[in-house]
Amino acid sequence: MPFARDERHALVDTMRIVGPDAPTLCGDWTVRELAAHIVLRERRFDASPGIMVPALSGYAERVQRGIASRDWNALLDEVRSGPPVWSPLRWVDEQANLAEMFVHHEDVRRAQKHWSARALPDPLQEKLWAVATGIGRRSYRRSPVTVVLERPDGKRATVRSVGANTVTLRGEPAELLMYAFGRDQARMEFDGKPEDVAAVAGLDRSV
């Protein structure tokens, strides 16, 4: 199933509902600025390296501001349509964009008051589990203790192995993914010594 496409469309629908000036979990970005970020990433390859490379970030920010100034409905249409036909991202949409669309959809949802976790289909949770374990190896690479992810069905994955102590993060794959991406608005449990849990919770989990 094309989960990346479905999340993209759901993200746009949510953006339209909350409006361009609503907050997100992406620092001080509004929904409009998040939409501009997505368009930049998928359509402006001259500027998109600045997303990851600090030396190029100034140019990316200027381009993003220009994109954000466009008509709101036109901006949403560009997000919905996804990468253009000439973009390599179009042909690997599920692999390249599932996590991007899911996390950013939740960035919009969870920044609003009274948000609740969605009931997601099992096949989507399976895909998010694979992403969460992969991202987790980067997010927790500086942990001073072993970090294990555990799903409600008991399936586990060790994403960082070091020392004798272990912290286990328990939750649905979607929640473990959000936390691995640096979002504290995730509904999950920690199991471990208090000082070890504090160390894992205090990590810079940005990827």
MDTraj code that builds the backbone (N, CA, C; nanometers):
import mdtraj as md
import numpy as np

residues = "MET PRO PHE ALA ARG ASP GLU ARG HIS ALA LEU VAL ASP THR MET ARG ILE VAL GLY PRO ASP ALA PRO THR LEU CYS GLY ASP TRP THR VAL ARG GLU LEU ALA ALA HIS ILE VAL LEU ARG GLU ARG ARG PHE ASP ALA SER PRO GLY ILE MET VAL PRO ALA LEU SER GLY TYR ALA GLU ARG VAL GLN ARG GLY ILE ALA SER ARG ASP TRP ASN ALA LEU LEU ASP GLU VAL ARG SER GLY PRO PRO VAL TRP SER PRO LEU ARG TRP VAL ASP GLU GLN ALA ASN LEU ALA GLU MET PHE VAL HIS HIS GLU ASP VAL ARG ARG ALA GLN LYS HIS TRP SER ALA ARG ALA LEU PRO ASP PRO LEU GLN GLU LYS LEU TRP ALA VAL ALA THR GLY ILE GLY ARG ARG SER TYR ARG ARG SER PRO VAL THR VAL VAL LEU GLU ARG PRO ASP GLY LYS ARG ALA THR VAL ARG SER VAL GLY ALA ASN THR VAL THR LEU ARG GLY GLU PRO ALA GLU LEU LEU MET TYR ALA PHE GLY ARG ASP GLN ALA ARG MET GLU PHE ASP GLY LYS PRO GLU ASP VAL ALA ALA VAL ALA GLY LEU ASP ARG SER VAL".split()
xyz = np.array([
    [0.0833, -0.1199, 0.0000],
    [0.0000, 0.0000, 0.0000],
    [0.0870, 0.1252, 0.0000],
    [0.0443, 0.2294, -0.0692],
    [0.1235, 0.3538, -0.0758],
    [0.1036, 0.4398, 0.0486],
    [0.1609, 0.3982, 0.1606],
    [0.1404, 0.4703, 0.2854],
    [0.1975, 0.6119, 0.2802],
    [0.3091, 0.6305, 0.2099],
    [0.3675, 0.7640, 0.2013],
    [0.2703, 0.8602, 0.1349],
    [0.2062, 0.8150, 0.0286],
    [0.1085, 0.9007, -0.0405],
    [-0.0100, 0.9303, 0.0507],
    [-0.0588, 0.8286, 0.1214],
    [-0.1735, 0.8488, 0.2096],
    [-0.1396, 0.9477, 0.3216],
    [-0.0190, 0.9355, 0.3800],
    [0.0218, 1.0280, 0.4853],
    [0.0382, 1.1690, 0.4306],
    [0.0886, 1.1799, 0.3093],
    [0.1039, 1.3115, 0.2469],
    [-0.0319, 1.3792, 0.2340],
    [-0.1297, 1.3064, 0.1823],
    [-0.2626, 1.3653, 0.1629],
    [-0.3271, 1.3998, 0.2970],
    [-0.3075, 1.3114, 0.3970],
    [-0.3628, 1.3387, 0.5297],
    [-0.2942, 1.4603, 0.5923],
    [-0.1640, 1.4739, 0.5703],
    [-0.0908, 1.5907, 0.6200],
    [-0.1480, 1.7190, 0.5613],
    [-0.1704, 1.7208, 0.4314],
    [-0.2244, 1.8408, 0.3672],
    [-0.3643, 1.8706, 0.4214],
    [-0.4459, 1.7681, 0.4382],
    [-0.5802, 1.7895, 0.4924],
    [-0.5728, 1.8513, 0.6317],
    [-0.4810, 1.8011, 0.7149],
    [-0.4666, 1.8553, 0.8499],
    [-0.4134, 1.9981, 0.8463],
    [-0.3166, 2.0241, 0.7585],
    [-0.2658, 2.1605, 0.7432],
    [-0.3758, 2.2572, 0.7051],
    [-0.4619, 2.2132, 0.6162],
    [-0.5708, 2.2998, 0.5718],
    [-0.6683, 2.3282, 0.6861],
    [-0.6919, 2.2287, 0.7696],
    [-0.7855, 2.2445, 0.8810],
    [-0.7301, 2.3416, 0.9860],
    [-0.6035, 2.3237, 1.0258],
    [-0.5489, 2.4054, 1.1345],
    [-0.5064, 2.5438, 1.0865],
    [-0.4741, 2.5569, 0.9572],
    [-0.4409, 2.6875, 0.9027],
    [-0.2916, 2.7157, 0.8984],
    [-0.2503, 2.8124, 0.8169],
    [-0.1074, 2.8381, 0.7939],
    [-0.0313, 2.8920, 0.9136],
    [-0.0998, 2.9531, 1.0087],
    [-0.0311, 3.0157, 1.1214],
    [-0.0284, 2.9283, 1.2463],
    [-0.0806, 2.8070, 1.2368],
    [-0.0809, 2.7173, 1.3523],
    [0.0614, 2.6703, 1.3829],
    [0.0884, 2.6346, 1.5089],
    [0.2235, 2.5887, 1.5456],
    [0.2490, 2.4461, 1.4987],
    [0.3763, 2.4075, 1.5010],
    [0.4165, 2.2695, 1.4735],
    [0.5175, 2.2283, 1.5810],
    [0.5608, 2.1051, 1.5763],
    [0.6660, 2.0594, 1.6671],
    [0.8051, 2.0869, 1.6112],
    [0.8135, 2.1537, 1.4974],
    [0.9426, 2.1837, 1.4332],
    [0.9939, 2.3191, 1.4800],
    [1.0359, 2.3250, 1.6036],
    [1.0860, 2.4501, 1.6589],
    [0.9808, 2.5586, 1.6544],
    [1.0182, 2.6742, 1.5976],
    [0.9230, 2.7854, 1.5906],
    [0.8547, 2.7955, 1.4545],
    [0.8672, 2.6933, 1.3722],
    [0.7999, 2.6946, 1.2430],
    [0.6488, 2.6901, 1.2592],
    [0.5820, 2.7683, 1.1766],
    [0.4373, 2.7556, 1.1623],
    [0.4088, 2.6473, 1.0584],
    [0.2811, 2.6168, 1.0419],
    [0.2418, 2.5188, 0.9404],
    [0.2836, 2.5666, 0.8013],
    [0.2705, 2.6951, 0.7759],
    [0.3133, 2.7485, 0.6459],
    [0.4620, 2.7222, 0.6222],
    [0.5432, 2.7461, 0.7242],
    [0.6875, 2.7266, 0.7089],
    [0.7227, 2.5793, 0.6927],
    [0.6496, 2.4921, 0.7593],
    [0.6715, 2.3490, 0.7410],
    [0.6358, 2.3071, 0.5991],
    [0.5257, 2.3589, 0.5471],
    [0.4877, 2.3281, 0.4088],
    [0.5963, 2.3752, 0.3125],
    [0.6515, 2.4928, 0.3367],
    [0.7582, 2.5452, 0.2515],
    [0.8826, 2.4568, 0.2595],
    [0.9128, 2.4063, 0.3774],
    [1.0265, 2.3153, 0.3941],
    [1.0087, 2.1909, 0.3074],
    [0.8880, 2.1355, 0.3058],
    [0.8627, 2.0151, 0.2268],
    [0.8798, 2.0436, 0.0783],
    [0.8269, 2.1555, 0.0344],
    [0.8405, 2.1923, -0.1073],
    [0.9873, 2.2129, -0.1424],
    [1.0620, 2.2798, -0.0570],
    [1.2048, 2.3007, -0.0817],
    [1.2770, 2.1673, -0.0937],
    [1.2514, 2.0773, -0.0012],
    [1.3178, 1.9469, -0.0001],
    [1.2923, 1.8692, -0.1282],
    [1.1714, 1.8812, -0.1838],
    [1.1329, 1.7982, -0.2969],
    [1.1495, 1.8650, -0.4335],
    [1.1632, 1.9981, -0.4349],
    [1.1634, 2.0680, -0.5632],
    [1.2820, 2.1614, -0.5850],
    [1.3551, 2.1950, -0.4805],
    [1.4650, 2.2903, -0.4948],
    [1.5964, 2.2233, -0.4558],
    [1.6487, 2.1430, -0.5481],
    [1.7721, 2.0711, -0.5182],
    [1.8932, 2.1633, -0.5111],
    [1.8778, 2.2865, -0.5575],
    [1.9861, 2.3823, -0.5413],
    [1.9980, 2.4277, -0.3959],
    [1.8856, 2.4207, -0.3236],
    [1.8828, 2.4705, -0.1859],
    [1.8686, 2.3599, -0.0817],
    [1.8150, 2.2451, -0.1192],
    [1.7856, 2.1411, -0.0203],
    [1.9080, 2.0891, 0.0549],
    [2.0309, 2.0904, -0.0017],
    [2.1451, 2.0482, 0.0806],
    [2.1606, 2.1296, 0.2082],
    [2.1099, 2.2524, 0.2084],
    [2.1189, 2.3368, 0.3269],
    [2.0367, 2.2861, 0.4434],
    [1.9472, 2.1897, 0.4190],
    [1.8705, 2.1296, 0.5286],
    [1.9638, 2.0553, 0.6232],
    [2.0681, 1.9926, 0.5661],
    [2.1596, 1.9097, 0.6448],
    [2.2983, 1.9702, 0.6627],
    [2.3359, 2.0623, 0.5738],
    [2.4725, 2.1173, 0.5772],
    [2.4677, 2.2594, 0.6328],
    [2.5184, 2.2812, 0.7541],
    [2.5089, 2.4150, 0.8165],
    [2.5660, 2.5275, 0.7309],
    [2.6738, 2.5008, 0.6590],
    [2.7359, 2.6060, 0.5791],
    [2.6453, 2.6550, 0.4677],
    [2.5478, 2.5736, 0.4290],
    [2.4573, 2.6085, 0.3200],
    [2.3193, 2.6490, 0.3701],
    [2.3026, 2.6532, 0.5016],
    [2.1689, 2.6745, 0.5574],
    [2.1143, 2.8139, 0.5292],
    [2.2019, 2.9139, 0.5197],
    [2.1544, 3.0502, 0.4957],
    [2.0800, 3.0613, 0.3639],
    [2.1351, 3.0025, 0.2596],
    [2.0686, 3.0059, 0.1291],
    [1.9370, 2.9289, 0.1349],
    [1.9377, 2.8117, 0.1985],
    [1.8149, 2.7323, 0.2100],
    [1.7066, 2.8105, 0.2835],
    [1.7436, 2.8820, 0.3871],
    [1.6452, 2.9596, 0.4624],
    [1.5856, 3.0714, 0.3776],
    [1.6684, 3.1360, 0.2964],
    [1.6165, 3.2423, 0.2093],
    [1.5197, 3.1859, 0.1059],
    [1.5561, 3.0724, 0.0479],
    [1.4673, 3.0092, -0.0501],
    [1.3375, 2.9660, 0.0175],
    [1.3485, 2.9114, 0.1374],
    [1.2286, 2.8660, 0.2079],
    [1.1347, 2.9821, 0.2396],
    [1.1904, 3.0955, 0.2777],
    [1.1056, 3.2124, 0.3037],
    [1.0318, 3.2552, 0.1775],
    [1.1000, 3.2478, 0.0655],
    [1.0337, 3.2825, -0.0599],
    [0.9208, 3.1868, -0.0929],
    [0.9443, 3.0580, -0.0716],
    [0.8394, 2.9588, -0.0961],
    [0.7215, 2.9820, -0.0018],
    [0.7513, 3.0127, 0.1242],
    [0.6457, 3.0324, 0.2239],
    [0.5579, 3.1526, 0.1928],
    [0.6086, 3.2458, 0.1150],
    [0.5302, 3.3661, 0.0832],
    [0.4270, 3.3426, -0.0268],
    [0.4268, 3.2252, -0.0855],
    [0.3320, 3.1969, -0.1933],
    [0.1887, 3.1872, -0.1405],
    [0.0950, 3.1889, -0.2330],
    [-0.0455, 3.1686, -0.1977],
    [-0.0601, 3.0377, -0.1198],
    [-0.1372, 3.0425, -0.0127],
    [-0.1495, 2.9278, 0.0772],
    [-0.2036, 2.8045, 0.0057],
    [-0.3100, 2.8196, -0.0701],
    [-0.3684, 2.7041, -0.1382],
    [-0.2736, 2.6473, -0.2436],
    [-0.2011, 2.7344, -0.3138],
    [-0.1046, 2.6878, -0.4130],
    [0.0093, 2.6116, -0.3448],
    [0.0498, 2.6589, -0.2282],
    [0.1554, 2.5918, -0.1533],
    [0.1119, 2.4521, -0.1118],
    [-0.0110, 2.4409, -0.0633],
    [-0.0623, 2.3096, -0.0245],
    [-0.0750, 2.2169, -0.1444],
    [-0.1118, 2.2714, -0.2584],
    [-0.1221, 2.1893, -0.3793],
    [0.0140, 2.1310, -0.4168],
    [0.1197, 2.2093, -0.3974],
    [0.2532, 2.1585, -0.4276],
    [0.2940, 2.0483, -0.3307],
    [0.2589, 2.0632, -0.2034],
    [0.2875, 1.9576, -0.1069],
    [0.2109, 1.8307, -0.1440],
    [0.0836, 1.8452, -0.1772],
    [0.0002, 1.7297, -0.2093],
    [0.0487, 1.6559, -0.3330],
    [0.0922, 1.7296, -0.4340],
    [0.1320, 1.6648, -0.5592],
    [0.2646, 1.5903, -0.5462],
    [0.3431, 1.6238, -0.4454],
    [0.4672, 1.5514, -0.4221],
    [0.5785, 1.5897, -0.5165],
    [0.6871, 1.5120, -0.5166],
    [0.8007, 1.5440, -0.6029],
    [0.7589, 1.5451, -0.7498],
    [0.8113, 1.6381, -0.8277],
    [0.7784, 1.6418, -0.9706],
    [0.8368, 1.5219, -1.0443],
    [0.7953, 1.5019, -1.1695],
    [0.8359, 1.3830, -1.2448],
    [0.9869, 1.3762, -1.2659],
    [1.0548, 1.4911, -1.2650],
    [1.1992, 1.4909, -1.2880],
    [1.2787, 1.4650, -1.1606],
    [1.2105, 1.4544, -1.0481],
    [1.2794, 1.4350, -0.9209],
    [1.3028, 1.2869, -0.8917],
    [1.4248, 1.2475, -0.8532],
    [1.4485, 1.1089, -0.8128],
    [1.3598, 1.0654, -0.6968],
    [1.3194, 1.1604, -0.6124],
    [1.2354, 1.1253, -0.4975],
    [1.1005, 1.0696, -0.5405],
    [1.0560, 1.1059, -0.6596],
    [0.9251, 1.0588, -0.7059],
    [0.9230, 0.9074, -0.7238],
    [1.0384, 0.8520, -0.7606],
    [1.0438, 0.7099, -0.7928],
    [1.0799, 0.6235, -0.6736],
    [1.1126, 0.6856, -0.5636],
    [1.1389, 0.6105, -0.4392],
    [1.0554, 0.6717, -0.3270],
    [0.9344, 0.7103, -0.3607],
    [0.8503, 0.7860, -0.2671],
    [0.8285, 0.7110, -0.1367],
    [0.7928, 0.5830, -0.1446],
    [0.7631, 0.5071, -0.0230],
    [0.8859, 0.4976, 0.0665],
    [1.0020, 0.4742, 0.0060],
    [1.1241, 0.4594, 0.0843],
    [1.1737, 0.5939, 0.1383],
    [1.1666, 0.6975, 0.0572],
    [1.2251, 0.8264, 0.0951],
    [1.1316, 0.9149, 0.1756],
    [1.0013, 0.8932, 0.1617],
    [0.9078, 0.9925, 0.2153],
    [0.8097, 0.9411, 0.3204],
    [0.8047, 0.8112, 0.3457],
    [0.7084, 0.7638, 0.4449],
    [0.7357, 0.8271, 0.5814],
    [0.8593, 0.8168, 0.6303],
    [0.8908, 0.8743, 0.7609],
    [0.8731, 1.0256, 0.7588],
    [0.9158, 1.0901, 0.6503],
    [0.9047, 1.2355, 0.6386],
    [0.7595, 1.2805, 0.6504],
    [0.6716, 1.2151, 0.5744],
    [0.5306, 1.2548, 0.5744],
    [0.4627, 1.2188, 0.7062],
    [0.4924, 1.1006, 0.7594],
    [0.4288, 1.0601, 0.8843],
    [0.4704, 1.1527, 0.9993],
    [0.6007, 1.1740, 1.0139],
    [0.6489, 1.2559, 1.1258],
    [0.5979, 1.3988, 1.1133],
    [0.6021, 1.4551, 0.9927],
    [0.5551, 1.5930, 0.9784],
    [0.4033, 1.6040, 0.9960],
    [0.3301, 1.4997, 0.9573],
    [0.1863, 1.5013, 0.9859],
    [0.1640, 1.5074, 1.1366],
    [0.2389, 1.4250, 1.2100],
    [0.2256, 1.4265, 1.3551],
    [0.2808, 1.5554, 1.4147],
    [0.3805, 1.6154, 1.3491],
    [0.4313, 1.7451, 1.3964],
    [0.3207, 1.8497, 1.3975],
    [0.2331, 1.8423, 1.2996],
    [0.1193, 1.9357, 1.2946],
    [0.0132, 1.8941, 1.3952],
    [-0.0241, 1.7685, 1.3950],
    [-0.1307, 1.7200, 1.4834],
    [-0.0962, 1.7430, 1.6309],
    [0.0258, 1.7029, 1.6708],
    [0.0603, 1.7002, 1.8120],
    [0.0973, 1.8368, 1.8681],
    [0.1128, 1.9340, 1.7813],
    [0.1367, 2.0706, 1.8294],
    [0.0069, 2.1411, 1.8656],
    [-0.1062, 2.0802, 1.8323],
    [-0.2361, 2.1406, 1.8633],
    [-0.2852, 2.0886, 1.9986],
    [-0.3720, 2.1626, 2.0616],
    [-0.4259, 2.1208, 2.1913],
    [-0.5134, 1.9971, 2.1754],
    [-0.5111, 1.9134, 2.2788],
    [-0.6012, 1.7982, 2.2891],
    [-0.5784, 1.6964, 2.1773],
    [-0.4533, 1.6814, 2.1327],
    [-0.4276, 1.5801, 2.0315],
    [-0.4383, 1.4409, 2.0932],
    [-0.4624, 1.3428, 2.0087],
    [-0.4671, 1.2039, 2.0533],
    [-0.3966, 1.1181, 1.9499],
    [-0.3420, 1.0069, 1.9958],
    [-0.2728, 0.9163, 1.9049],
    [-0.3738, 0.8512, 1.8107],
    [-0.3346, 0.8344, 1.6869],
    [-0.4224, 0.7714, 1.5888],
    [-0.4160, 0.6192, 1.6001],
    [-0.5258, 0.5538, 1.5663],
    [-0.5264, 0.4081, 1.5522],
    [-0.4794, 0.3770, 1.4108],
    [-0.3594, 0.3213, 1.3985],
    [-0.2994, 0.2966, 1.2689],
    [-0.3092, 0.1495, 1.2316],
    [-0.3227, 0.1189, 1.1046],
    [-0.3307, -0.0219, 1.0621],
    [-0.1990, -0.0942, 1.0882],
    [-0.2091, -0.2230, 1.1134],
    [-0.0899, -0.3022, 1.1450],
    [0.0172, -0.2954, 1.0361],
    [-0.0190, -0.3013, 0.9073],
    [0.0873, -0.2935, 0.8050],
    [0.1659, -0.1634, 0.8117],
    [0.0996, -0.0520, 0.8446],
    [0.1704, 0.0744, 0.8585],
    [0.2598, 0.0717, 0.9820],
    [0.2098, 0.0175, 1.0920],
    [0.2922, 0.0078, 1.2128],
    [0.4174, -0.0763, 1.1857],
    [0.4038, -0.1817, 1.1047],
    [0.5197, -0.2635, 1.0711],
    [0.6244, -0.1822, 0.9967],
    [0.5799, -0.1007, 0.9026],
    [0.6746, -0.0174, 0.8291],
    [0.7393, 0.0863, 0.9200],
    [0.6614, 0.1434, 1.0092],
    [0.7159, 0.2417, 1.1020],
    [0.8134, 0.1777, 1.2002],
    [0.7897, 0.0514, 1.2347],
    [0.8826, -0.0211, 1.3215],
    [1.0198, -0.0338, 1.2542],
    [1.0188, -0.0674, 1.1259],
    [1.1449, -0.0797, 1.0535],
    [1.2186, 0.0543, 1.0497],
    [1.1446, 0.1617, 1.0306],
    [1.2071, 0.2943, 1.0278],
    [1.2570, 0.3319, 1.1670],
    [1.1770, 0.3051, 1.2688],
    [1.2139, 0.3419, 1.4060],
    [1.3420, 0.2721, 1.4496],
    [1.3569, 0.1444, 1.4157],
    [1.4785, 0.0732, 1.4559],
    [1.5994, 0.1258, 1.3794],
    [1.5797, 0.1615, 1.2524],
    [1.6903, 0.2175, 1.1760],
    [1.7318, 0.3548, 1.2265],
    [1.6350, 0.4423, 1.2443],
    [1.6637, 0.5766, 1.2949],
    [1.7168, 0.5703, 1.4377],
    [1.6645, 0.4745, 1.5147],
    [1.7072, 0.4625, 1.6536],
    [1.8563, 0.4403, 1.6687],
    [1.9158, 0.3709, 1.5726],
    [2.0598, 0.3472, 1.5803],
    [2.1387, 0.4773, 1.5680],
    [2.0806, 0.5764, 1.5015],
    [2.1443, 0.7081, 1.4942],
    [2.1059, 0.7938, 1.6141],
    [1.9776, 0.7919, 1.6495],
    [1.9293, 0.8803, 1.7558],
    [1.9924, 0.8499, 1.8909],
    [2.0201, 0.7213, 1.9168],
    [2.0704, 0.6814, 2.0482],
    [2.2183, 0.6422, 2.0434],
    [2.2883, 0.6829, 1.9380],
    [2.4277, 0.6408, 1.9215],
    [2.5188, 0.6955, 2.0303],
    [2.4780, 0.8019, 2.0971],
    [2.5603, 0.8592, 2.2042],
    [2.5115, 0.8170, 2.3431],
    [2.4181, 0.7263, 2.3487],
    [2.3678, 0.6836, 2.4792],
    [2.4779, 0.6134, 2.5583],
    [2.4895, 0.6437, 2.6885],
    [2.5902, 0.5771, 2.7714],
    [2.5469, 0.4383, 2.8164],
    [2.4214, 0.4018, 2.7871],
    [2.3690, 0.2698, 2.8247],
    [2.3042, 0.2055, 2.7029],
    [2.2820, 0.0765, 2.7122],
    [2.2128, 0.0038, 2.6055],
    [2.0692, 0.0524, 2.5942],
    [2.0216, 0.0669, 2.4718],
    [1.8841, 0.1116, 2.4473],
    [1.8117, 0.0044, 2.3659],
    [1.6966, -0.0372, 2.4170],
    [1.6142, -0.1387, 2.3512],
    [1.4762, -0.0797, 2.3231],
    [1.4263, -0.1004, 2.2027],
    [1.2891, -0.0639, 2.1684],
    [1.2021, -0.1879, 2.1801],
    [1.0819, -0.1709, 2.2368],
    [0.9919, -0.2853, 2.2541],
    [0.8503, -0.2474, 2.2156],
    [0.7900, -0.3276, 2.1297],
    [0.6523, -0.3063, 2.0866],
    [0.5543, -0.3715, 2.1841],
    [0.4252, -0.3363, 2.1766],
    [0.3264, -0.3992, 2.2652],
    [0.3166, -0.5505, 2.2493],
    [0.3519, -0.6024, 2.1308],
    [0.3460, -0.7473, 2.1105],
    [0.4707, -0.8186, 2.1619],
    [0.5626, -0.7440, 2.2217],
    [0.6818, -0.8039, 2.2800],
    [0.8031, -0.8069, 2.1897],
    [0.7867, -0.7746, 2.0632],
    [0.9021, -0.7731, 1.9725],
    [0.9978, -0.6633, 2.0144],
    [1.1282, -0.6960, 2.0143],
    [1.2281, -0.6024, 2.0646],
    [1.3393, -0.5819, 1.9622],
    [1.4050, -0.4684, 1.9723],
    [1.5212, -0.4398, 1.8897],
    [1.6201, -0.3588, 1.9716],
    [1.7446, -0.4028, 1.9768],
    [1.8500, -0.3289, 2.0448],
    [1.9100, -0.2300, 1.9459],
    [1.8981, -0.1020, 1.9761],
    [1.9466, 0.0013, 1.8840],
    [2.0774, 0.0651, 1.9315],
    [2.1160, 0.0341, 2.0539],
    [2.2444, 0.0800, 2.1073],
    [2.2888, -0.0208, 2.2120],
    [2.4087, -0.0754, 2.1952],
    [2.4591, -0.1763, 2.2880],
    [2.5896, -0.1279, 2.3477],
    [2.5847, -0.0946, 2.4765],
    [2.7039, -0.0453, 2.5440],
    [2.6873, -0.0633, 2.6946],
    [2.7901, -0.1081, 2.7624],
    [2.7855, -0.1171, 2.9078],
    [2.6920, -0.2251, 2.9587],
    [2.6744, -0.2250, 3.0904],
    [2.5960, -0.3298, 3.1551],
    [2.4504, -0.2912, 3.1780],
    [2.4176, -0.1628, 3.1730],
    [2.2819, -0.1168, 3.2036],
    [2.2007, -0.0984, 3.0770],
    [2.0685, -0.1151, 3.0913],
    [1.9781, -0.1075, 2.9764],
    [1.8585, -0.0201, 3.0088],
    [1.8177, 0.0606, 2.9118],
    [1.6909, 0.1324, 2.9175],
    [1.6041, 0.0787, 2.8038],
    [1.4821, 0.0394, 2.8383],
    [1.3873, -0.0105, 2.7392],
    [1.2796, 0.0934, 2.7161],
    [1.2559, 0.1246, 2.5898],
    [1.1489, 0.2167, 2.5505],
    [1.0354, 0.1329, 2.4951],
    [0.9178, 0.1417, 2.5576],
    [0.8042, 0.0589, 2.5187],
    [0.6921, 0.1442, 2.4616],
    [0.6423, 0.1032, 2.3452],
    [0.5313, 0.1756, 2.2847],
    [0.5026, 0.1245, 2.1459],
    [0.3965, 0.1774, 2.0871],
    [0.3667, 0.1445, 1.9485],
    [0.4798, 0.1952, 1.8596],
    [0.5048, 0.1269, 1.7481],
    [0.6113, 0.1717, 1.6585],
    [0.6018, 0.3197, 1.6217],
    [0.4813, 0.3699, 1.5996],
    [0.4658, 0.5120, 1.5643],
    [0.5174, 0.6023, 1.6750],
    [0.4931, 0.5649, 1.7997],
    [0.5380, 0.6467, 1.9128],
    [0.6897, 0.6369, 1.9294],
    [0.7440, 0.5185, 1.9116],
    [0.8889, 0.5010, 1.9207],
    [0.9592, 0.5783, 1.8095],
    [0.8959, 0.5832, 1.6924],
    [0.9528, 0.6594, 1.5812],
    [0.9534, 0.8083, 1.6123],
    [0.8429, 0.8605, 1.6617],
    [0.8373, 1.0027, 1.6932],
    [0.9440, 1.0393, 1.7958],
    [0.9613, 0.9565, 1.8977],
    [1.0605, 0.9858, 2.0002],
    [1.2015, 0.9783, 1.9434],
    [1.2262, 0.8801, 1.8573],
    [1.3579, 0.8678, 1.7950],
    [1.3905, 0.9883, 1.7083],
    [1.2875, 1.0525, 1.6541],
    [1.3068, 1.1717, 1.5734],
    [1.3160, 1.2984, 1.6585],
    [1.3243, 1.2824, 1.7898],
    [1.3470, 1.3975, 1.8760],
    [1.2212, 1.4649, 1.9265],
    [1.1061, 1.4022, 1.9050],
    [0.9808, 1.4613, 1.9514],
    [0.9445, 1.4044, 2.0886],
    [0.9300, 1.4914, 2.1871],
    [0.8941, 1.4465, 2.3216],
    [0.7460, 1.4152, 2.3345],
    [0.6655, 1.4606, 2.2393],
    [0.5220, 1.4350, 2.2432],
    [0.4947, 1.2949, 2.1875],
    [0.5397, 1.1945, 2.2620],
    [0.5218, 1.0547, 2.2240],
    [0.4724, 0.9785, 2.3453],
    [0.3767, 0.8913, 2.3246],
    [0.3167, 0.8169, 2.4353],
    [0.3816, 0.6795, 2.4449],
    [0.4750, 0.6692, 2.5371],
    [0.5524, 0.5478, 2.5549],
    [0.6015, 0.5412, 2.6981],
    [0.6604, 0.4281, 2.7339],
    [0.7096, 0.4078, 2.8698],
    [0.8596, 0.3799, 2.8676],
    [0.9256, 0.4161, 2.9777],
    [1.0676, 0.3885, 2.9963],
    [1.0823, 0.2849, 3.1073],
    [1.1765, 0.1944, 3.0892],
    [1.2082, 0.0974, 3.1933],
    [1.3596, 0.0942, 3.2102],
    [1.4051, 0.1241, 3.3304],
    [1.5476, 0.1251, 3.3586],
    [1.5742, 0.2016, 3.4866],
    [1.6978, 0.2044, 3.5276],
    [1.7331, 0.2824, 3.6457],
    [1.7044, 0.4300, 3.6194],
    [1.6557, 0.5036, 3.7193],
    [1.6192, 0.6439, 3.6977],
    [1.7297, 0.7270, 3.6344],
    [1.8537, 0.7055, 3.6795],
    [1.9632, 0.7848, 3.6239],
    [1.9920, 0.7474, 3.4784],
    [1.9675, 0.6219, 3.4424],
    [1.9878, 0.5795, 3.3043],
    [1.8765, 0.6325, 3.2147],
    [1.7541, 0.6274, 3.2656],
    [1.6416, 0.6832, 3.1909],
    [1.6631, 0.8320, 3.1660],
    [1.7088, 0.9024, 3.2678],
    [1.7338, 1.0457, 3.2545],
    [1.8420, 1.0713, 3.1484],
    [1.9422, 0.9872, 3.1448],
    [2.0498, 1.0044, 3.0460],
    [1.9982, 0.9849, 2.9038],
    [1.9128, 0.8845, 2.8845],
    [1.8577, 0.8594, 2.7506],
    [1.7605, 0.9712, 2.7126],
    [1.6765, 1.0118, 2.8060],
    [1.5803, 1.1178, 2.7781],
    [1.6493, 1.2505, 2.7482],
    [1.7692, 1.2689, 2.8005],
    [1.8395, 1.3943, 2.7800],
    [1.9259, 1.3987, 2.6561],
    [1.9273, 1.2912, 2.5776],
    [2.0087, 1.2890, 2.4561],
    [1.9553, 1.3843, 2.3510],
    [2.0446, 1.4369, 2.2703],
    [2.0042, 1.5096, 2.1500],
    [1.9689, 1.4052, 2.0449],
    [1.8376, 1.3867, 2.0203],
    [1.7942, 1.2804, 1.9305],
    [1.7662, 1.3311, 1.7887],
    [1.8036, 1.4538, 1.7602],
    [1.7802, 1.5059, 1.6261],
    [1.8623, 1.4261, 1.5260],
    [1.8060, 1.4061, 1.4067],
    [1.8740, 1.3249, 1.3049],
    [1.8957, 1.4078, 1.1797],
])
top = md.Topology()
chain = top.add_chain()
for i, resn in enumerate(residues, 1):
    res = top.add_residue(resn, chain, resSeq=i)
    for name in ("N", "CA", "C"):
        top.add_atom(name, md.element.get_by_symbol(name[0]), res)
traj = md.Trajectory(xyz[None], top)
